[in-house]
Amino acid sequence: MPHYLKIELLRMFRNKRYVIFVVVFPVVFYLLYSNLWGSEVDQATGVKASVILMVSMAAYGALAASIMSSAVPWAQERQSGWLRQLQITPLPGWAIITTKLIASMVLVLPSLLLVGLAAVLTQHVSLPVGEWFGLIGALWIGVIPFVALGLTIGSLLPPDTAQPVAMIGMFGLALLGGLWFPVDIMPSAMKSIAHVLPSYDYASIGWNIVAGDAPETSAVLGIAGWAVALGALAVLAYRRATVRA
């Protein structure tokens, strides 16, 4: 299993799509937005926009990493016959899907760390050590439902279809979940959609942490509920893909 995990990580770090969407875009967007609005202060929380944007762009990068590192590669492996090869190895089914989960979660870390580093170096963002650990830890653990979504897409769709569906899902969750634009400025219908999406709950946990508050119970339960629901769907989709393979 460790060797399989190493292969998965090396393959994704060589993937230009991963590097662009997961590493470059979040940092570039943060630098752009923070230079435009970073000095403003949120009236409700007293937190500078540069800090809120750091959370938003880190959350976007992590969301993108978790979906893009699971959906398309999984679909490609299924089509190429790699999944069939894995099935005849001593690796049990749970180890295969767990390795995918771990690999995707490891690949989330660069976006979280690089956006945070950009915030520190360019906007002089400073948080207590406990808040840094709480923020990175919460955003890291919170990607589980998005990894499960990616695995579901990869199990159900061929690569040519999985890629655009994954990208639409990624951008849709980011846009409607308030990662690119504040939910408060959205029309009422979009606000209602935002509040039921896992991406909003995910980012709001981070926003609360940098404001010095405990994450809202509704957001934590929301992420946990989505993780269970999408995790179960991912397992069912994997079993279906295994039967087809």
C-alpha positions as CSV (number, residue, x, y, z in Angstrom):
1,M,0.0,0.0,0.0
2,P,2.8,2.6,0.7
3,H,4.4,1.9,-2.7
4,Y,1.0,2.3,-4.4
5,L,0.5,5.6,-2.5
6,K,4.0,6.8,-3.7
7,I,3.1,6.0,-7.3
8,E,-0.2,8.0,-7.0
9,L,1.6,11.0,-5.6
10,L,4.4,11.1,-8.2
11,R,1.9,10.7,-11.0
12,M,-0.2,13.7,-9.9
13,F,2.8,16.0,-9.3
14,R,3.7,15.4,-13.0
15,N,0.2,16.3,-14.1
16,K,0.1,19.8,-15.6
17,R,-3.6,20.2,-15.0
18,Y,-3.1,19.6,-11.3
19,V,-0.3,22.1,-11.1
20,I,-2.2,24.8,-13.0
21,F,-5.6,24.5,-11.3
22,V,-4.5,23.6,-7.9
23,V,-1.2,25.3,-7.3
24,V,-1.0,28.3,-9.6
25,F,-4.6,29.6,-9.9
26,P,-5.3,29.9,-6.1
27,V,-2.1,31.8,-5.5
28,V,-2.6,34.1,-8.5
29,F,-6.2,34.8,-7.6
30,Y,-5.2,35.6,-4.0
31,L,-2.5,38.0,-5.1
32,L,-5.0,39.7,-7.5
33,Y,-7.9,40.0,-5.0
34,S,-5.8,40.9,-2.0
35,N,-4.0,43.7,-3.9
36,L,-7.4,45.1,-4.8
37,W,-9.4,44.7,-1.6
38,G,-6.9,43.3,1.0
39,S,-6.8,46.4,3.1
40,E,-10.6,46.5,3.7
41,V,-12.0,45.3,7.0
42,D,-15.1,43.1,7.4
43,Q,-17.5,45.2,9.5
44,A,-19.2,42.2,11.1
45,T,-16.0,40.4,12.3
46,G,-13.3,43.1,12.2
47,V,-11.1,40.7,10.1
48,K,-9.1,42.2,7.2
49,A,-10.2,41.2,3.7
50,S,-6.6,39.8,3.1
51,V,-7.2,37.2,5.8
52,I,-10.7,36.3,4.6
53,L,-9.5,36.0,1.0
54,M,-6.6,33.8,2.2
55,V,-9.2,31.3,3.6
56,S,-11.4,31.6,0.5
57,M,-8.5,30.9,-2.0
58,A,-7.0,28.2,0.1
59,A,-10.4,26.5,0.3
60,Y,-10.8,26.9,-3.5
61,G,-7.3,25.3,-4.1
62,A,-8.0,22.5,-1.7
63,L,-11.5,21.8,-3.3
64,A,-9.9,21.9,-6.7
65,A,-7.1,19.6,-5.7
66,S,-9.4,17.0,-4.1
67,I,-11.7,16.8,-7.1
68,M,-9.1,17.0,-9.9
69,S,-6.8,14.5,-8.3
70,S,-9.5,11.9,-7.9
71,A,-12.1,12.2,-10.7
72,V,-10.1,12.2,-13.9
73,P,-7.2,9.9,-12.9
74,W,-9.7,7.4,-11.5
75,A,-11.7,7.4,-14.7
76,Q,-8.5,7.0,-16.7
77,E,-7.4,4.0,-14.6
78,R,-10.8,2.4,-15.0
79,Q,-10.7,2.8,-18.8
80,S,-7.0,1.8,-19.3
81,G,-7.5,-1.5,-17.3
82,W,-5.3,-0.4,-14.4
83,L,-8.2,-0.9,-12.0
84,R,-8.4,-4.5,-13.3
85,Q,-4.7,-5.0,-12.6
86,L,-5.1,-3.7,-9.1
87,Q,-8.0,-6.1,-8.5
88,I,-5.7,-9.1,-9.1
89,T,-3.0,-7.8,-6.7
90,P,-3.0,-8.7,-3.0
91,L,-4.4,-5.2,-2.3
92,P,-8.0,-5.5,-0.9
93,G,-10.6,-3.2,-2.3
94,W,-10.7,-1.0,0.8
95,A,-7.0,-0.4,0.5
96,I,-7.3,0.8,-3.1
97,I,-10.0,3.4,-2.3
98,T,-8.3,4.4,1.0
99,T,-5.0,5.0,-0.9
100,K,-6.9,7.2,-3.4
101,L,-8.4,9.1,-0.5
102,I,-5.0,9.6,1.3
103,A,-3.2,10.5,-1.9
104,S,-5.8,13.2,-2.8
105,M,-5.6,14.6,0.8
106,V,-1.8,14.8,0.6
107,L,-2.2,16.6,-2.8
108,V,-4.4,19.2,-1.1
109,L,-1.6,20.5,1.2
110,P,0.4,22.4,-1.5
111,S,-2.5,24.7,-2.2
112,L,-3.2,25.3,1.5
113,L,0.4,26.0,2.4
114,L,1.2,28.1,-0.7
115,V,-1.8,30.4,-0.4
116,G,-1.0,30.9,3.3
117,L,2.7,31.6,2.5
118,A,1.6,34.2,-0.2
119,A,-0.6,35.9,2.4
120,V,2.2,36.1,4.9
121,L,4.8,37.3,2.5
122,T,2.7,39.8,0.4
123,Q,0.0,40.9,2.9
124,H,1.8,40.4,6.1
125,V,-1.0,38.2,7.5
126,S,-0.3,37.1,11.0
127,L,-2.3,34.6,13.0
128,P,-1.7,33.0,16.4
129,V,0.0,29.6,16.1
130,G,-3.1,27.8,17.3
131,E,-5.2,29.5,14.6
132,W,-2.8,28.5,11.9
133,F,-2.9,24.9,13.0
134,G,-6.6,24.9,13.4
135,L,-7.2,26.5,10.0
136,I,-4.9,24.2,8.0
137,G,-6.1,21.2,9.9
138,A,-9.8,22.0,9.4
139,L,-9.4,22.8,5.7
140,W,-7.3,19.6,5.2
141,I,-9.8,17.2,7.0
142,G,-12.8,19.0,5.4
143,V,-11.9,18.0,1.8
144,I,-13.1,14.4,2.4
145,P,-16.5,15.0,0.8
146,F,-14.9,16.6,-2.2
147,V,-12.6,13.6,-2.7
148,A,-15.6,11.3,-2.4
149,L,-17.3,13.4,-5.1
150,G,-14.3,13.1,-7.4
151,L,-14.1,9.3,-6.9
152,T,-17.9,9.0,-7.7
153,I,-17.4,11.0,-10.9
154,G,-14.4,8.9,-11.9
155,S,-16.2,5.7,-11.2
156,L,-19.4,6.5,-13.2
157,L,-18.0,8.4,-16.2
158,P,-15.4,7.9,-18.9
159,P,-12.4,10.2,-18.9
160,D,-13.6,12.5,-21.7
161,T,-16.8,13.1,-19.8
162,A,-15.3,13.0,-16.2
163,Q,-13.0,15.9,-16.9
164,P,-15.6,18.5,-17.9
165,V,-18.0,17.3,-15.3
166,A,-15.3,17.5,-12.6
167,M,-14.3,21.0,-13.7
168,I,-17.9,22.2,-13.8
169,G,-18.5,20.8,-10.4
170,M,-15.3,22.3,-9.1
171,F,-16.0,25.8,-10.4
172,G,-19.7,25.6,-9.5
173,L,-19.0,24.7,-5.9
174,A,-16.4,27.4,-5.7
175,L,-18.6,30.1,-7.2
176,L,-21.9,29.2,-5.6
177,G,-20.3,28.4,-2.3
178,G,-19.0,31.9,-1.8
179,L,-15.3,31.2,-2.4
180,W,-14.9,33.8,-5.2
181,F,-17.6,36.3,-4.2
182,P,-19.1,37.0,-0.8
183,V,-22.4,35.3,-0.3
184,D,-23.9,38.5,1.1
185,I,-23.8,40.2,-2.3
186,M,-25.5,37.3,-4.1
187,P,-29.2,37.4,-5.1
188,S,-31.5,35.7,-2.6
189,A,-31.9,32.6,-4.7
190,M,-28.2,32.1,-4.9
191,K,-27.8,32.7,-1.2
192,S,-30.3,29.9,-0.5
193,I,-28.3,27.6,-2.8
194,A,-25.0,28.6,-1.2
195,H,-26.1,27.7,2.3
196,V,-26.8,24.1,1.5
197,L,-23.6,23.5,-0.4
198,P,-20.6,21.7,1.2
199,S,-18.2,24.3,-0.2
200,Y,-19.9,27.0,1.9
201,D,-19.8,25.0,5.1
202,Y,-16.2,24.1,4.3
203,A,-15.1,27.7,3.9
204,S,-17.2,29.1,6.7
205,I,-15.3,26.9,9.2
206,G,-12.1,28.6,8.1
207,W,-13.7,32.1,8.2
208,N,-14.8,31.5,11.8
209,I,-11.4,30.3,12.8
210,V,-9.5,33.3,11.5
211,A,-12.2,35.5,13.2
212,G,-11.2,33.9,16.5
213,D,-14.5,32.0,16.8
214,A,-15.3,28.4,17.1
215,P,-16.7,26.9,13.9
216,E,-20.5,26.9,13.8
217,T,-22.0,23.5,14.7
218,S,-24.2,23.6,11.6
219,A,-21.2,23.9,9.3
220,V,-19.3,21.1,11.0
221,L,-22.4,18.9,10.8
222,G,-23.0,19.9,7.2
223,I,-19.5,18.8,6.2
224,A,-19.8,15.6,8.2
225,G,-23.2,14.8,6.6
226,W,-21.9,15.5,3.1
227,A,-18.8,13.3,3.8
228,V,-21.0,10.4,4.9
229,A,-23.5,10.8,2.0
230,L,-20.8,11.3,-0.7
231,G,-18.6,8.6,0.8
232,A,-21.4,6.1,0.6
233,L,-22.1,7.1,-3.0
234,A,-18.4,6.8,-3.8
235,V,-18.3,3.2,-2.4
236,L,-21.4,2.2,-4.4
237,A,-20.0,3.8,-7.6
238,Y,-16.6,2.0,-7.0
239,R,-18.4,-1.4,-6.6
240,R,-20.3,-0.7,-9.8
241,A,-17.0,0.2,-11.6
242,T,-15.4,-3.0,-10.2
243,V,-18.1,-5.2,-11.5
244,R,-17.8,-3.6,-14.9
245,A,-14.1,-3.9,-14.9
